[in-house]
Amino acid sequence: MITVGTLEAKNKLSALLDHVVRGEEVVITRHGRPVARLVPAVAVDDFGEIAREITAARDALAASNVTLTTEEIRVLRDEGRR
C-alpha cells in the first residue's frame, strides 16, 4: 500500500494510477489522516463472475428453504456502508 498526501497525489496522479493498475492500493491523506483510497476498478469482464456468484447464493438459499423479508435484504445490502 502506498500512502501520499494530497499535494503529492495531485502532482503524481498519473504515476499513482499506474500503481493502481498493477493492483496496488493508494491511500491519500490530508494532514496525516486518510481521506481517500484508490483501488482498481472492477473490470467489465468481472461482472459475469459476480452475477454467477449472486445466482449461486440465491440458489443455495432457495435450496435451504431460506426466505428473507425486504427489510432483511436491505439490512444485508447496507451492512458495512457506513
N, CA, C and O atoms as a GROMACS GRO file, in nm:
protein
  328
    1MET      N    1   0.085  -0.118   0.000
    1MET     CA    2   0.000   0.000   0.000
    1MET      C    3   0.090   0.123   0.000
    1MET      O    4   0.189   0.130   0.072
    2ILE      N    5   0.052   0.219  -0.081
    2ILE     CA    6   0.124   0.344  -0.092
    2ILE      C    7   0.041   0.451  -0.024
    2ILE      O    8  -0.081   0.456  -0.042
    3THR      N    9   0.105   0.537   0.054
    3THR     CA   10   0.035   0.646   0.120
    3THR      C   11   0.099   0.778   0.075
    3THR      O   12   0.220   0.794   0.082
    4VAL      N   13   0.016   0.870   0.028
    4VAL     CA   14   0.064   1.000  -0.017
    4VAL      C   15  -0.028   1.110   0.033
    4VAL      O   16  -0.146   1.088   0.059
    5GLY      N   17   0.028   1.229   0.046
    5GLY     CA   18  -0.051   1.346   0.081
    5GLY      C   19  -0.125   1.399  -0.040
    5GLY      O   20  -0.098   1.357  -0.153
    6THR      N   21  -0.217   1.490  -0.017
    6THR     CA   22  -0.300   1.541  -0.126
    6THR      C   23  -0.218   1.614  -0.232
    6THR      O   24  -0.246   1.599  -0.351
    7LEU      N   25  -0.121   1.692  -0.192
    7LEU     CA   26  -0.040   1.766  -0.289
    7LEU      C   27   0.039   1.669  -0.377
    7LEU      O   28   0.044   1.686  -0.499
    8GLU      N   29   0.101   1.569  -0.315
    8GLU     CA   30   0.175   1.470  -0.392
    8GLU      C   31   0.082   1.392  -0.484
    8GLU      O   32   0.118   1.362  -0.598
    9ALA      N   33  -0.036   1.358  -0.436
    9ALA     CA   34  -0.133   1.286  -0.520
    9ALA      C   35  -0.172   1.370  -0.641
    9ALA      O   36  -0.183   1.318  -0.752
   10LYS      N   37  -0.190   1.498  -0.620
   10LYS     CA   38  -0.225   1.587  -0.730
   10LYS      C   39  -0.113   1.593  -0.832
   10LYS      O   40  -0.137   1.587  -0.953
   11ASN      N   41   0.010   1.603  -0.784
   11ASN     CA   42   0.124   1.618  -0.874
   11ASN      C   43   0.166   1.489  -0.942
   11ASN      O   44   0.230   1.493  -1.047
   12LYS      N   45   0.131   1.375  -0.884
   12LYS     CA   46   0.176   1.246  -0.936
   12LYS      C   47   0.061   1.150  -0.966
   12LYS      O   48   0.077   1.028  -0.960
   13LEU      N   49  -0.055   1.205  -0.999
   13LEU     CA   50  -0.173   1.121  -1.019
   13LEU      C   51  -0.150   1.013  -1.125
   13LEU      O   52  -0.188   0.898  -1.105
   14SER      N   53  -0.090   1.048  -1.235
   14SER     CA   54  -0.069   0.951  -1.341
   14SER      C   55   0.016   0.833  -1.293
   14SER      O   56  -0.016   0.718  -1.320
   15ALA      N   57   0.124   0.863  -1.222
   15ALA     CA   58   0.211   0.757  -1.169
   15ALA      C   59   0.137   0.673  -1.065
   15ALA      O   60   0.154   0.551  -1.060
   16LEU      N   61   0.056   0.737  -0.983
   16LEU     CA   62  -0.021   0.663  -0.882
   16LEU      C   63  -0.122   0.570  -0.949
   16LEU      O   64  -0.144   0.458  -0.903
   17LEU      N   65  -0.184   0.617  -1.056
   17LEU     CA   66  -0.279   0.532  -1.129
   17LEU      C   67  -0.208   0.412  -1.191
   17LEU      O   68  -0.266   0.304  -1.201
   18ASP      N   69  -0.083   0.430  -1.232
   18ASP     CA   70  -0.006   0.316  -1.283
   18ASP      C   71   0.010   0.210  -1.175
   18ASP      O   72   0.001   0.090  -1.204
   19HIS      N   73   0.033   0.252  -1.052
   19HIS     CA   74   0.043   0.158  -0.940
   19HIS      C   75  -0.089   0.085  -0.919
   19HIS      O   76  -0.092  -0.036  -0.898
   20VAL      N   77  -0.199   0.161  -0.927
   20VAL     CA   78  -0.332   0.103  -0.906
   20VAL      C   79  -0.362  -0.001  -1.014
   20VAL      O   80  -0.418  -0.107  -0.985
   21VAL      N   81  -0.326   0.030  -1.138
   21VAL     CA   82  -0.349  -0.064  -1.247
   21VAL      C   83  -0.276  -0.195  -1.222
   21VAL      O   84  -0.322  -0.301  -1.263
   22ARG      N   85  -0.160  -0.187  -1.155
   22ARG     CA   86  -0.084  -0.308  -1.123
   22ARG      C   87  -0.138  -0.379  -1.000
   22ARG      O   88  -0.081  -0.479  -0.955
   23GLY      N   89  -0.249  -0.329  -0.944
   23GLY     CA   90  -0.313  -0.397  -0.832
   23GLY      C   91  -0.280  -0.341  -0.696
   23GLY      O   92  -0.325  -0.395  -0.595
   24GLU      N   93  -0.202  -0.235  -0.689
   24GLU     CA   94  -0.167  -0.176  -0.560
   24GLU      C   95  -0.276  -0.080  -0.514
   24GLU      O   96  -0.354  -0.028  -0.594
   25GLU      N   97  -0.280  -0.058  -0.385
   25GLU     CA   98  -0.375   0.036  -0.326
   25GLU      C   99  -0.300   0.162  -0.290
   25GLU      O  100  -0.188   0.156  -0.238
   26VAL      N  101  -0.362   0.278  -0.316
   26VAL     CA  102  -0.302   0.406  -0.282
   26VAL      C  103  -0.396   0.478  -0.186
   26VAL      O  104  -0.514   0.495  -0.216
   27VAL      N  105  -0.343   0.519  -0.071
   27VAL     CA  106  -0.422   0.594   0.026
   27VAL      C  107  -0.377   0.740   0.020
   27VAL      O  108  -0.257   0.769   0.027
   28ILE      N  109  -0.472   0.830   0.008
   28ILE     CA  110  -0.443   0.972   0.004
   28ILE      C  111  -0.481   1.032   0.138
   28ILE      O  112  -0.590   1.009   0.190
   29THR      N  113  -0.388   1.108   0.194
   29THR     CA  114  -0.410   1.166   0.326
   29THR      C  115  -0.417   1.318   0.319
   29THR      O  116  -0.363   1.380   0.227
   30ARG      N  117  -0.483   1.374   0.417
   30ARG     CA  118  -0.486   1.519   0.436
   30ARG      C  119  -0.449   1.543   0.582
   30ARG      O  120  -0.517   1.495   0.672
   31HIS      N  121  -0.344   1.615   0.603
   31HIS     CA  122  -0.293   1.641   0.738
   31HIS      C  123  -0.267   1.511   0.813
   31HIS      O  124  -0.292   1.501   0.933
   32GLY      N  125  -0.217   1.410   0.740
   32GLY     CA  126  -0.181   1.283   0.801
   32GLY      C  127  -0.295   1.185   0.822
   32GLY      O  128  -0.273   1.074   0.870
   33ARG      N  129  -0.416   1.227   0.788
   33ARG     CA  130  -0.532   1.138   0.806
   33ARG      C  131  -0.583   1.089   0.671
   33ARG      O  132  -0.597   1.169   0.578
   34PRO      N  133  -0.611   0.959   0.658
   34PRO     CA  134  -0.662   0.905   0.532
   34PRO      C  135  -0.796   0.968   0.495
   34PRO      O  136  -0.887   0.976   0.577
   35VAL      N  137  -0.807   1.012   0.369
   35VAL     CA  138  -0.932   1.071   0.322
   35VAL      C  139  -0.985   1.001   0.197
   35VAL      O  140  -1.103   1.014   0.164
   36ALA      N  141  -0.899   0.927   0.127
   36ALA     CA  142  -0.943   0.859   0.006
   36ALA      C  143  -0.854   0.738  -0.020
   36ALA      O  144  -0.742   0.728   0.030
   37ARG      N  145  -0.908   0.647  -0.099
   37ARG     CA  146  -0.834   0.525  -0.133
   37ARG      C  147  -0.855   0.497  -0.281
   37ARG      O  148  -0.968   0.492  -0.329
   38LEU      N  149  -0.745   0.480  -0.352
   38LEU     CA  150  -0.752   0.443  -0.494
   38LEU      C  151  -0.729   0.294  -0.505
   38LEU      O  152  -0.627   0.242  -0.459
   39VAL      N  153  -0.824   0.225  -0.565
   39VAL     CA  154  -0.814   0.081  -0.585
   39VAL      C  155  -0.854   0.050  -0.729
   39VAL      O  156  -0.924   0.129  -0.791
   40PRO      N  157  -0.811  -0.064  -0.782
   40PRO     CA  158  -0.852  -0.098  -0.918
   40PRO      C  159  -1.003  -0.108  -0.929
   40PRO      O  160  -1.070  -0.162  -0.840
   41ALA      N  161  -1.056  -0.056  -1.038
   41ALA     CA  162  -1.200  -0.068  -1.064
   41ALA      C  163  -1.230  -0.211  -1.107
   41ALA      O  164  -1.143  -0.281  -1.159
   42VAL      N  165  -1.352  -0.253  -1.084
   42VAL     CA  166  -1.393  -0.387  -1.127
   42VAL      C  167  -1.397  -0.386  -1.279
   42VAL      O  168  -1.463  -0.303  -1.340
   43ALA      N  169  -1.327  -0.478  -1.338
   43ALA     CA  170  -1.327  -0.487  -1.484
   43ALA      C  171  -1.464  -0.533  -1.533
   43ALA      O  172  -1.533  -0.607  -1.463
   44VAL      N  173  -1.502  -0.491  -1.651
   44VAL     CA  174  -1.632  -0.529  -1.707
   44VAL      C  175  -1.643  -0.681  -1.713
   44VAL      O  176  -1.751  -0.736  -1.691
   45ASP      N  177  -1.533  -0.749  -1.744
   45ASP     CA  178  -1.536  -0.895  -1.752
   45ASP      C  179  -1.570  -0.960  -1.618
   45ASP      O  180  -1.623  -1.071  -1.614
   46ASP      N  181  -1.541  -0.891  -1.508
   46ASP     CA  182  -1.567  -0.947  -1.375
   46ASP      C  183  -1.716  -0.951  -1.342
   46ASP      O  184  -1.756  -1.025  -1.253
   47PHE      N  185  -1.797  -0.872  -1.410
   47PHE     CA  186  -1.939  -0.869  -1.378
   47PHE      C  187  -2.007  -1.002  -1.403
   47PHE      O  188  -2.101  -1.038  -1.332
   48GLY      N  189  -1.962  -1.076  -1.503
   48GLY     CA  190  -2.018  -1.209  -1.529
   48GLY      C  191  -1.993  -1.301  -1.412
   48GLY      O  192  -2.083  -1.377  -1.373
   49GLU      N  193  -1.874  -1.297  -1.355
   49GLU     CA  194  -1.841  -1.380  -1.240
   49GLU      C  195  -1.923  -1.337  -1.118
   49GLU      O  196  -1.972  -1.422  -1.043
   50ILE      N  197  -1.938  -1.208  -1.099
   50ILE     CA  198  -2.018  -1.157  -0.987
   50ILE      C  199  -2.162  -1.204  -1.001
   50ILE      O  200  -2.223  -1.247  -0.903
   51ALA      N  201  -2.217  -1.196  -1.121
   51ALA     CA  202  -2.355  -1.241  -1.144
   51ALA      C  203  -2.369  -1.390  -1.115
   51ALA      O  204  -2.469  -1.432  -1.057
   52ARG      N  205  -2.270  -1.470  -1.154
   52ARG     CA  206  -2.274  -1.614  -1.125
   52ARG      C  207  -2.272  -1.640  -0.975
   52ARG      O  208  -2.342  -1.729  -0.926
   53GLU      N  209  -2.191  -1.564  -0.901
   53GLU     CA  210  -2.184  -1.581  -0.756
   53GLU      C  211  -2.317  -1.545  -0.690
   53GLU      O  212  -2.362  -1.614  -0.598
   54ILE      N  213  -2.379  -1.438  -0.736
   54ILE     CA  214  -2.509  -1.397  -0.680
   54ILE      C  215  -2.614  -1.504  -0.709
   54ILE      O  216  -2.694  -1.539  -0.622
   55THR      N  217  -2.615  -1.555  -0.831
   55THR     CA  218  -2.710  -1.660  -0.868
   55THR      C  219  -2.689  -1.785  -0.783
   55THR      O  220  -2.785  -1.846  -0.738
   56ALA      N  221  -2.563  -1.823  -0.762
   56ALA     CA  222  -2.533  -1.941  -0.680
   56ALA      C  223  -2.579  -1.921  -0.536
   56ALA      O  224  -2.634  -2.013  -0.475
   57ALA      N  225  -2.558  -1.800  -0.482
   57ALA     CA  226  -2.601  -1.772  -0.345
   57ALA      C  227  -2.753  -1.776  -0.335
   57ALA      O  228  -2.808  -1.831  -0.239
   58ARG      N  229  -2.820  -1.719  -0.433
   58ARG     CA  230  -2.968  -1.721  -0.434
   58ARG      C  231  -3.020  -1.863  -0.443
   58ARG      O  232  -3.114  -1.899  -0.373
   59ASP      N  233  -2.958  -1.945  -0.530
   59ASP     CA  234  -3.000  -2.084  -0.544
   59ASP      C  235  -2.976  -2.164  -0.416
   59ASP      O  236  -3.057  -2.249  -0.379
   60ALA      N  237  -2.864  -2.137  -0.348
   60ALA     CA  238  -2.834  -2.206  -0.222
   60ALA      C  239  -2.937  -2.170  -0.115
   60ALA      O  240  -2.979  -2.257  -0.038
   61LEU      N  241  -2.977  -2.044  -0.109
   61LEU     CA  242  -3.080  -2.004  -0.013
   61LEU      C  243  -3.213  -2.072  -0.045
   61LEU      O  244  -3.281  -2.121   0.045
   62ALA      N  245  -3.249  -2.076  -0.172
   62ALA     CA  246  -3.375  -2.139  -0.211
   62ALA      C  247  -3.372  -2.288  -0.179
   62ALA      O  248  -3.473  -2.342  -0.134
   63ALA      N  249  -3.259  -2.354  -0.202
   63ALA     CA  250  -3.248  -2.497  -0.173
   63ALA      C  251  -3.258  -2.525  -0.024
   63ALA      O  252  -3.299  -2.633   0.016
   64SER      N  253  -3.220  -2.428   0.057
   64SER     CA  254  -3.227  -2.443   0.203
   64SER      C  255  -3.359  -2.394   0.259
   64SER      O  256  -3.378  -2.389   0.380
   65ASN      N  257  -3.452  -2.357   0.171
   65ASN     CA  258  -3.582  -2.304   0.212
   65ASN      C  259  -3.570  -2.180   0.300
   65ASN      O  260  -3.650  -2.159   0.391
   66VAL      N  261  -3.469  -2.098   0.272
   66VAL     CA  262  -3.449  -1.973   0.345
   66VAL      C  263  -3.520  -1.862   0.269
   66VAL      O  264  -3.502  -1.847   0.148
   67THR      N  265  -3.601  -1.786   0.340
   67THR     CA  266  -3.666  -1.671   0.279
   67THR      C  267  -3.627  -1.547   0.359
   67THR      O  268  -3.611  -1.552   0.481
   68LEU      N  269  -3.614  -1.438   0.290
   68LEU     CA  270  -3.578  -1.312   0.355
   68LEU      C  271  -3.684  -1.208   0.324
   68LEU      O  272  -3.738  -1.203   0.213
   69THR      N  273  -3.715  -1.126   0.424
   69THR     CA  274  -3.808  -1.016   0.400
   69THR      C  275  -3.733  -0.905   0.327
   69THR      O  276  -3.610  -0.905   0.321
   70THR      N  277  -3.809  -0.813   0.272
   70THR     CA  278  -3.748  -0.699   0.204
   70THR      C  279  -3.659  -0.622   0.300
   70THR      O  280  -3.550  -0.578   0.262
   71GLU      N  281  -3.703  -0.605   0.422
   71GLU     CA  282  -3.624  -0.532   0.522
   71GLU      C  283  -3.494  -0.605   0.552
   71GLU      O  284  -3.389  -0.542   0.564
   72GLU      N  285  -3.498  -0.737   0.565
   72GLU     CA  286  -3.376  -0.815   0.590
   72GLU      C  287  -3.278  -0.801   0.474
   72GLU      O  288  -3.157  -0.792   0.495
   73ILE      N  289  -3.329  -0.799   0.353
   73ILE     CA  290  -3.243  -0.781   0.236
   73ILE      C  291  -3.179  -0.644   0.238
   73ILE      O  292  -3.060  -0.631   0.208
   74ARG      N  293  -3.256  -0.540   0.273
   74ARG     CA  294  -3.200  -0.405   0.282
   74ARG      C  295  -3.090  -0.396   0.387
   74ARG      O  296  -2.986  -0.335   0.363
   75VAL      N  297  -3.112  -0.458   0.502
   75VAL     CA  298  -3.011  -0.456   0.608
   75VAL      C  299  -2.883  -0.523   0.561
   75VAL      O  300  -2.773  -0.472   0.583
   76LEU      N  301  -2.896  -0.639   0.496
   76LEU     CA  302  -2.778  -0.709   0.444
   76LEU      C  303  -2.707  -0.627   0.336
   76LEU      O  304  -2.584  -0.621   0.332
   77ARG      N  305  -2.786  -0.563   0.251
   77ARG     CA  306  -2.728  -0.480   0.144
   77ARG      C  307  -2.649  -0.363   0.202
   77ARG      O  308  -2.540  -0.331   0.154
   78ASP      N  309  -2.704  -0.299   0.305
   78ASP     CA  310  -2.644  -0.178   0.359
   78ASP      C  311  -2.536  -0.205   0.464
   78ASP      O  312  -2.468  -0.113   0.509
   79GLU      N  313  -2.519  -0.331   0.502
   79GLU     CA  314  -2.420  -0.366   0.602
   79GLU      C  315  -2.281  -0.320   0.556
   79GLU      O  316  -2.237  -0.353   0.446
   80GLY      N  317  -2.214  -0.245   0.642
   80GLY     CA  318  -2.080  -0.201   0.611
   80GLY      C  319  -2.071  -0.075   0.526
   80GLY      O  320  -1.961  -0.034   0.491
   81ARG      N  321  -2.182  -0.014   0.492
   81ARG     CA  322  -2.177   0.106   0.408
   81ARG      C  323  -2.149   0.233   0.488
   81ARG      O  324  -2.122   0.337   0.428
   82ARG      N  325  -2.154   0.227   0.617
   82ARG     CA  326  -2.136   0.349   0.696
   82ARG      C  327  -1.994   0.369   0.736
   82ARG      O  328  -1.962   0.467   0.803
   0.00000   0.00000   0.00000
